[in-house]
Amino acid sequence: MSEPAVSPAAAADALAEIHARRDQAVTAALVPGWYWPALGGLMVAFTAAVETHRPWVVAVGSVGYALGLGALVARVALRHRAQVRNSLIGVRGAVAIVGYALGLVALGLVTGFAAESAGLAWPATIGAAATAGAMTATGQSLMGYLRGVMTARPIGGGR
């Protein structure tokens, strides 16, 4: 028994549909733009609370940060039901994420230590604000890069 013939046009249409669906899934799995300033704001508020050196402010700031971060992550996780498989991100994507995170940590530390050596008040908060600003300015660029990495992967599992 032979397989029914599929025309080249039908095969091209089917492949285009597969690419479109993959692009939709990848886009749905990416972190939305509002996430970056929201996370940055939480970081700055928490760091400022700790730098007050007032136990009750630290306690309120810690609880507020935990609740805010939990709500932020829950919102992203519930809104974006698609999950990206590690094989889709690949080594390039993983290296980009790790490099991005390390770059943000380095920026925050360098800025905070520079603020402290300059005698500025609240140096850790200044470092956190620099990190928050960088995340807000570049988070979507990271998502765009990761989207490109994931959509450039061959369909069907080429690793």
FENTA-V151898 format. One record per residue. N is the residue number from 1. OMEGA is omega in degrees with one decimal (none if undefined). NEAR is the number of other ideal C-beta (glycine too) atoms within 10 Angstrom. D_CENTER is the distance of its C-alpha to the mean C-alpha in whole Angstrom. Layout:
BEGIN
n=N omega=OMEGA near=NEAR d_center=D_CENTER
n=N omega=OMEGA near=NEAR d_center=D_CENTER
END
This chain:
BEGIN
n=1 omega=-176.3 near=2 d_center=51
n=2 omega=177.7 near=4 d_center=49
n=3 omega=176.1 near=5 d_center=45
n=4 omega=-179.1 near=4 d_center=45
n=5 omega=176.1 near=6 d_center=45
n=6 omega=-178.3 near=9 d_center=41
n=7 omega=177.0 near=8 d_center=42
n=8 omega=179.7 near=7 d_center=39
n=9 omega=179.1 near=8 d_center=38
n=10 omega=177.9 near=10 d_center=37
n=11 omega=178.5 near=10 d_center=35
n=12 omega=177.7 near=10 d_center=34
n=13 omega=179.6 near=11 d_center=33
n=14 omega=178.6 near=11 d_center=32
n=15 omega=176.6 near=11 d_center=29
n=16 omega=177.9 near=10 d_center=28
n=17 omega=178.0 near=10 d_center=27
n=18 omega=178.1 near=12 d_center=25
n=19 omega=-179.9 near=12 d_center=23
n=20 omega=179.2 near=10 d_center=23
n=21 omega=177.7 near=11 d_center=22
n=22 omega=178.5 near=15 d_center=19
n=23 omega=177.7 near=13 d_center=18
n=24 omega=-179.5 near=11 d_center=18
n=25 omega=179.7 near=16 d_center=16
n=26 omega=-180.0 near=20 d_center=13
n=27 omega=179.8 near=14 d_center=13
n=28 omega=-177.1 near=14 d_center=13
n=29 omega=-177.4 near=19 d_center=10
n=30 omega=179.1 near=19 d_center=7
n=31 omega=-177.7 near=15 d_center=5
n=32 omega=-176.5 near=15 d_center=8
n=33 omega=-177.9 near=12 d_center=9
n=34 omega=-177.6 near=13 d_center=11
n=35 omega=-173.0 near=19 d_center=8
n=36 omega=177.2 near=21 d_center=7
n=37 omega=178.0 near=15 d_center=11
n=38 omega=178.1 near=20 d_center=12
n=39 omega=178.4 near=21 d_center=10
n=40 omega=177.7 near=22 d_center=12
n=41 omega=177.0 near=16 d_center=15
n=42 omega=180.0 near=21 d_center=15
n=43 omega=-178.7 near=22 d_center=15
n=44 omega=-179.9 near=20 d_center=17
n=45 omega=179.4 near=17 d_center=19
n=46 omega=-179.2 near=20 d_center=19
n=47 omega=177.9 near=23 d_center=20
n=48 omega=178.2 near=17 d_center=23
n=49 omega=179.6 near=21 d_center=24
n=50 omega=-177.7 near=18 d_center=25
n=51 omega=174.5 near=18 d_center=26
n=52 omega=-177.7 near=14 d_center=29
n=53 omega=175.7 near=8 d_center=31
n=54 omega=-174.9 near=12 d_center=32
n=55 omega=-177.8 near=8 d_center=31
n=56 omega=177.8 near=9 d_center=31
n=57 omega=177.1 near=14 d_center=29
n=58 omega=-179.9 near=15 d_center=27
n=59 omega=179.7 near=11 d_center=27
n=60 omega=178.9 near=13 d_center=26
n=61 omega=179.3 near=20 d_center=23
n=62 omega=178.7 near=13 d_center=22
n=63 omega=178.4 near=11 d_center=23
n=64 omega=177.8 near=14 d_center=21
n=65 omega=-179.1 near=17 d_center=18
n=66 omega=178.9 near=12 d_center=18
n=67 omega=179.9 near=11 d_center=19
n=68 omega=179.4 near=17 d_center=16
n=69 omega=176.9 near=15 d_center=13
n=70 omega=178.8 near=10 d_center=15
n=71 omega=179.7 near=12 d_center=16
n=72 omega=-179.5 near=16 d_center=12
n=73 omega=178.7 near=12 d_center=11
n=74 omega=179.7 near=10 d_center=14
n=75 omega=179.3 near=14 d_center=14
n=76 omega=-177.2 near=16 d_center=10
n=77 omega=-179.0 near=10 d_center=12
n=78 omega=-179.1 near=8 d_center=15
n=79 omega=-176.2 near=9 d_center=15
n=80 omega=-175.7 near=15 d_center=13
n=81 omega=179.5 near=9 d_center=15
n=82 omega=176.6 near=11 d_center=15
n=83 omega=-178.6 near=10 d_center=13
n=84 omega=176.1 near=16 d_center=13
n=85 omega=179.7 near=9 d_center=15
n=86 omega=-177.9 near=10 d_center=15
n=87 omega=179.4 near=10 d_center=18
n=88 omega=177.9 near=19 d_center=16
n=89 omega=178.0 near=19 d_center=13
n=90 omega=-178.6 near=16 d_center=16
n=91 omega=-179.6 near=10 d_center=16
n=92 omega=179.4 near=15 d_center=15
n=93 omega=179.2 near=20 d_center=12
n=94 omega=178.4 near=13 d_center=12
n=95 omega=178.3 near=12 d_center=13
n=96 omega=-180.0 near=16 d_center=11
n=97 omega=-179.9 near=14 d_center=8
n=98 omega=178.2 near=10 d_center=11
n=99 omega=178.3 near=11 d_center=12
n=100 omega=-179.3 near=18 d_center=9
n=101 omega=178.7 near=11 d_center=9
n=102 omega=177.1 near=10 d_center=13
n=103 omega=177.8 near=13 d_center=13
n=104 omega=178.1 near=19 d_center=12
n=105 omega=179.5 near=12 d_center=14
n=106 omega=178.7 near=11 d_center=17
n=107 omega=179.8 near=16 d_center=17
n=108 omega=179.9 near=22 d_center=17
n=109 omega=-179.0 near=14 d_center=20
n=110 omega=-179.8 near=12 d_center=22
n=111 omega=179.4 near=20 d_center=22
n=112 omega=178.7 near=22 d_center=23
n=113 omega=176.9 near=13 d_center=25
n=114 omega=178.5 near=14 d_center=27
n=115 omega=178.7 near=19 d_center=27
n=116 omega=-179.8 near=15 d_center=29
n=117 omega=176.4 near=9 d_center=31
n=118 omega=177.6 near=9 d_center=32
n=119 omega=179.7 near=7 d_center=33
n=120 omega=176.2 near=12 d_center=30
n=121 omega=175.2 near=9 d_center=30
n=122 omega=-176.2 near=17 d_center=27
n=123 omega=179.3 near=19 d_center=25
n=124 omega=177.7 near=19 d_center=22
n=125 omega=176.0 near=23 d_center=21
n=126 omega=176.5 near=22 d_center=22
n=127 omega=178.3 near=24 d_center=19
n=128 omega=179.0 near=25 d_center=17
n=129 omega=176.7 near=21 d_center=17
n=130 omega=178.2 near=21 d_center=17
n=131 omega=179.0 near=24 d_center=14
n=132 omega=178.0 near=24 d_center=13
n=133 omega=178.8 near=16 d_center=14
n=134 omega=178.1 near=18 d_center=12
n=135 omega=-179.8 near=22 d_center=9
n=136 omega=-177.5 near=18 d_center=10
n=137 omega=-171.3 near=12 d_center=12
n=138 omega=-177.5 near=15 d_center=10
n=139 omega=179.8 near=21 d_center=6
n=140 omega=175.4 near=16 d_center=8
n=141 omega=175.4 near=10 d_center=10
n=142 omega=179.4 near=19 d_center=7
n=143 omega=177.2 near=18 d_center=7
n=144 omega=178.1 near=11 d_center=10
n=145 omega=179.9 near=16 d_center=11
n=146 omega=176.8 near=24 d_center=10
n=147 omega=177.9 near=16 d_center=12
n=148 omega=178.7 near=12 d_center=15
n=149 omega=-175.6 near=19 d_center=14
n=150 omega=-178.4 near=22 d_center=14
n=151 omega=177.3 near=15 d_center=17
n=152 omega=179.7 near=9 d_center=19
n=153 omega=178.2 near=18 d_center=20
n=154 omega=177.0 near=7 d_center=23
n=155 omega=178.8 near=11 d_center=24
n=156 omega=168.9 near=6 d_center=26
n=157 omega=175.7 near=9 d_center=24
n=158 omega=-175.9 near=7 d_center=25
n=159 omega=none near=9 d_center=23
END
